[in-house]
């Protein structure tokens, strides 16, 4: 079963570490350390299946050589307690093939680290454990200073980038890795998900355990890291005792990430949360003997599948809630109210297409449950904005919710529906505040991202309160990070409307490109724009910035009535590009005197 692990640590000279030695070990290579005048040889190490150095734009090409890179990093640091590199270690789902796992990690590293300006030394290890199963993971060593070409073929490391040290950035990387993995598992139709949140945040009554790899275990046998390994084993034993005393803890934890599981999944989970063969056997027997352990029969591959009684009960409650809401017809909006809302939209030059009109009529019907399915760019938010006006005119309070804060902001911006995260909504309900009523309409965006347990709690609350719920999303593109594809199941059982016509773009090829983006075919989308001269490349980052400002300046003068926006990845680049743009305006005499506040 897929597990989540992503940790970040700093390789520091104060602890006697060498960046060159660390790189040699992770790559299973022989590297010469110029500072220590020593050769680090780890060529006997096994399990490294992929190794490369990824450079950001503008970095000298010679730094793609691992030995030159980390010797340059060591030379740039003068302090005896210098921080040399940041290392990210992450687990790759063993459900993926080597080729799939390497491709996924490379995509993540390029987007999250290299695009920010870091040099990334990536090594993928595909170790085989004592149980004969693969333990795929990746080590990514990252530079901590900005780098540029000094012009003489040498690297010039500048100041350390403080933005890369932000604590919230680590949490962002953890969340983003979970998103990358879950999206890929969904694309491959694999019933498993990972969750970046802590066990406590997930409601799992087990203690978190440090990852102890084979190398650390061997060092423990020689007396190194003994304290950490002993603590790991003590926690594992306490967790094993908890599972033996209450097997439902294990069943709840396993079905948190996948709705069903195999014998091997269960054995791997218990092995990770127990200490020694005797406790493993006792814990495994306790789980299998539990009345909450439900056998489902064989799957399509002939493997026995199991689930928990709690998961089945959750699905039953969800079905009862959705069935009751689908049958209820207490939220009607008059035809006159619909027409007035659409008339106001037309005054704003917003004319609903046939598909949008059908969706609008569906969500503003009297039914207590409505489902809208559509790709990004098909005008779901615009349609919901018109529906909001109709609902509010009819006296309903309209609320929006989504799994993530970004999605909630997007819903509010696109439709005008005041929105928040589902977790925030549930917290308020737990405090007895902002409870739903018969006069409420709750719109849940990106519903395909919401797990079975959470969506059941929300819909059960809405059903009991008599509120109307509108679920919006795309079951093929978006998958729940918790167990079960609840949104897809609700759509299949109770129906809904689909919007497929892309409205955000008007040209046919642009609409096709948007569909490509929505279905993960990014390369085809970029190719379409490139073929029409809308993708521009440059040899260096500085050249790209200069060309960007040149085109912006030229376009604003040629078409002053049009709007345009410049987007970039980091706050530092935002400041640099804004300064460059203001410089052009100042040179043209279009700015007054600067005022310091």
QUINORJO-V824924 format. One record per residue. N is the residue number from 1. PHI is phi in degrees with one decimal (* if undefined). Layout:
n: [N/N]
phi: [PHI/PHI]
This chain:
n: [1/2/3/4/5/6/7/8/9/10/11/12/13/14/15/16/17/18/19/20/21/22/23/24/25/26/27/28/29/30/31/32/33/34/35/36/37/38/39/40/41/42/43/44/45/46/47/48/49/50/51/52/53/54/55/56/57/58/59/60/61/62/63/64/65/66/67/68/69/70/71/72/73/74/75/76/77/78/79/80/81/82/83/84/85/86/87/88/89/90/91/92/93/94/95/96/97/98/99/100/101/102/103/104/105/106/107/108/109/110/111/112/113/114/115/116/117/118/119/120/121/122/123/124/125/126/127/128/129/130/131/132/133/134/135/136/137/138/139/140/141/142/143/144/145/146/147/148/149/150/151/152/153/154/155/156/157/158/159/160/161/162/163/164/165/166/167/168/169/170/171/172/173/174/175/176/177/178/179/180/181/182/183/184/185/186/187/188/189/190/191/192/193/194/195/196/197/198/199/200/201/202/203/204/205/206/207/208/209/210/211/212/213/214/215/216/217/218/219/220/221/222/223/224/225/226/227/228/229/230/231/232/233/234/235/236/237/238/239/240/241/242/243/244/245/246/247/248/249/250/251/252/253/254/255/256/257/258/259/260/261/262/263/264/265/266/267/268/269/270/271/272/273/274/275/276/277/278/279/280/281/282/283/284/285/286/287/288/289/290/291/292/293/294/295/296/297/298/299/300/301/302/303/304/305/306/307/308/309/310/311/312/313/314/315/316/317/318/319/320/321/322/323/324/325/326/327/328/329/330/331/332/333/334/335/336/337/338/339/340/341/342/343/344/345/346/347/348/349/350/351/352/353/354/355/356/357/358/359/360/361/362/363/364/365/366/367/368/369/370/371/372/373/374/375/376/377/378/379/380/381/382/383/384/385/386/387/388/389/390/391/392/393/394/395/396/397/398/399/400/401/402/403/404/405/406/407/408/409/410/411/412/413/414/415/416/417/418/419/420/421/422/423/424/425/426/427/428/429/430/431/432/433/434/435/436/437/438/439/440/441/442/443/444/445/446/447/448/449/450/451/452/453/454/455/456/457/458/459/460/461/462/463/464/465/466/467/468/469/470/471/472/473/474/475/476/477/478/479/480/481/482/483/484/485/486/487/488/489/490/491/492/493/494/495/496/497/498/499/500/501/502/503/504/505/506/507/508/509/510/511/512/513/514/515/516/517/518/519/520/521/522/523/524/525/526/527/528/529/530/531/532/533/534/535/536/537/538/539/540/541/542/543/544/545/546/547/548/549/550/551/552/553/554/555/556/557/558/559/560/561/562/563/564/565/566/567/568/569/570/571/572/573/574/575/576/577/578/579/580/581/582/583/584/585/586/587/588/589/590/591/592/593/594/595/596/597]
phi: [*/-67.0/-125.6/-98.7/-153.3/-149.5/-123.3/-129.9/-143.5/-108.7/-89.7/-120.6/-68.7/-64.3/-97.1/79.3/-88.1/-126.8/-64.4/-66.2/-63.7/-61.7/-65.9/-62.6/-65.3/-69.2/-95.5/55.9/-123.7/-108.3/-127.0/-92.4/-95.4/-68.8/-66.5/-92.2/52.7/-144.9/-103.2/-102.2/-117.7/-124.5/-67.8/-82.5/-68.9/-108.0/100.6/-82.3/-107.0/-156.0/-149.8/-162.0/-109.1/-105.5/-104.8/-77.1/-61.7/91.5/-80.2/-60.6/-65.3/-65.9/-75.8/-69.9/-81.6/-58.5/-64.6/-67.5/-59.6/-78.0/-68.7/-65.9/-63.4/-61.3/-68.6/-76.1/-101.5/-101.5/-75.0/-74.8/-111.6/-64.0/-85.0/-95.5/-158.0/-106.1/-118.2/-110.2/-116.9/-139.9/-90.8/-101.4/-57.9/-70.6/-68.1/-87.7/-75.3/-57.9/-61.3/-66.5/-65.1/-63.8/-61.5/-65.6/-65.1/-60.2/-62.0/-64.7/-63.3/-61.6/-76.2/-95.3/-117.4/-63.8/-63.7/-85.3/106.7/-83.9/-88.1/-115.8/-101.0/-102.3/-134.9/-103.1/-108.9/-122.2/-70.3/-111.5/-78.3/-62.3/-82.5/83.9/-97.8/-70.1/-125.7/-71.1/-156.8/-130.7/-112.4/-123.4/-91.3/-122.7/-72.6/-113.1/-114.8/-66.0/-131.6/-148.8/-83.1/-74.7/96.5/-111.2/83.4/-106.6/-83.6/-118.1/-84.8/-94.6/-71.6/-69.5/-87.4/-64.4/-61.6/-75.4/-94.0/-63.6/-60.6/-66.1/-68.5/-62.7/-63.9/-63.5/-61.9/-61.4/-65.5/-66.3/-63.7/-60.2/-64.8/-59.2/-64.6/-63.5/-64.2/-68.4/-61.4/-66.1/-60.8/-89.7/58.0/-101.1/-82.0/-158.6/-141.5/-118.2/-133.0/-78.6/-73.1/-67.5/-58.4/-62.3/-64.8/-82.8/78.3/-102.0/-86.1/-128.6/-80.3/-69.1/-118.2/-66.5/-79.4/-118.0/-83.2/-59.2/-64.4/-64.6/-64.6/-65.3/-63.9/-62.4/-66.0/-97.9/93.8/-92.7/55.1/-59.9/-64.5/-66.8/-67.9/-64.3/-65.3/-58.8/-67.5/-65.5/-64.9/-59.4/-67.6/-64.2/-64.5/-61.0/-62.1/-63.6/-65.8/-63.3/-72.0/-144.1/-60.1/-61.2/-59.7/-66.3/-64.4/-65.7/-66.8/-65.4/-77.3/-69.5/-104.4/-153.2/-67.7/-130.5/-150.4/-102.5/-59.4/-65.9/-56.7/-64.2/-62.8/-65.4/-64.4/-65.1/-61.3/-70.2/-115.7/-152.1/-129.6/87.4/-65.0/-61.9/-68.7/-58.5/-61.9/-66.4/-67.5/-63.8/-64.4/-62.6/-66.7/-67.8/-87.4/-68.0/-66.1/-87.2/-89.9/-114.8/-86.6/-107.0/102.7/-91.7/-90.2/-64.9/-96.7/84.3/-91.3/-68.5/-118.0/-135.7/-149.7/-109.0/-61.4/-64.1/-67.2/-63.4/-64.5/-61.6/-64.8/-65.7/-62.4/-62.7/-65.0/-63.1/-65.6/-67.4/-63.9/-64.2/-69.3/-66.2/-82.3/-72.0/-134.8/-123.5/-127.7/-72.0/-117.7/-64.1/-60.9/-63.8/-65.3/-63.4/-63.2/-65.7/-63.7/-69.5/-64.6/-63.5/-65.8/-63.7/-64.0/-93.2/68.6/-106.3/-112.8/-71.0/-74.4/-60.2/-66.6/-64.2/-63.5/-63.8/-65.1/-59.9/-67.1/-65.9/-73.8/-94.9/-73.6/-75.9/-58.0/-80.2/-135.6/-129.7/-128.6/-122.2/-118.5/-174.0/-69.5/-62.9/90.6/-89.4/89.9/-62.9/-65.0/-62.0/-62.0/-66.1/-63.1/-68.2/-62.6/-57.5/-61.9/-66.5/-63.4/-65.9/-64.5/-84.6/95.6/-92.2/-94.5/-106.1/-123.7/-120.3/-151.6/-154.8/-66.4/-107.1/-64.7/-64.1/-65.1/-64.2/-63.2/-63.7/-62.7/-65.4/-66.5/-81.2/-121.1/80.8/-84.7/-60.7/-131.6/-152.0/-74.5/-64.2/-60.9/-64.3/-62.6/-65.1/-62.3/-62.6/-61.7/-62.7/-90.4/77.1/-113.0/53.7/-68.0/-71.7/-134.6/-61.0/-99.4/-108.5/-120.5/-108.4/-102.9/-109.3/-90.5/49.1/-63.4/-67.0/-87.9/-90.2/-73.9/-58.0/-61.6/-68.8/-69.2/-65.8/-61.7/-66.9/-71.1/-65.3/-62.2/-64.9/-64.1/-64.3/-84.5/80.6/-79.8/-95.9/-126.2/-117.9/-98.7/-127.9/171.1/-137.2/-67.5/-83.4/-91.3/-111.1/-124.6/-67.4/-82.0/-101.3/-65.8/92.1/-96.9/-63.3/-60.6/-63.0/-64.4/-62.1/-62.7/-67.0/-80.9/-115.9/75.7/174.5/-119.6/-119.7/-117.4/-116.0/-77.9/-71.8/-106.0/-67.0/-117.4/-106.1/-74.7/-57.8/-67.3/-69.4/-63.6/-63.1/-62.4/-64.4/-64.4/-60.5/-62.9/-69.3/-108.9/84.5/-95.0/-62.8/-58.5/-65.5/-65.6/-64.0/-60.7/-61.8/-70.6/-65.0/-64.7/-105.7/71.0/-107.0/-121.8/-116.2/-119.6/-143.1/-71.7/-133.1/-63.9/-62.8/-64.5/-63.6/-62.1/-61.1/-65.3/-61.5/-66.0/-59.1/-66.9/-60.6/-64.0/-65.8/-67.0/-68.8/-79.1/-73.2/-129.3/-65.7/-84.2/-85.8/-105.6/-154.3/-144.0/-111.0/-118.6/-147.0/-90.4/-120.2/-64.1/-61.3/-68.8/-58.0/-63.5/-63.8/-69.3/-64.0/-62.7/-65.9/-66.4/-64.2/-61.8/-64.8/-65.6/-67.5/-62.8/-85.0/72.7/-99.5/-119.5/-86.6/-72.4/-68.7/-124.3/-87.6/-120.6]
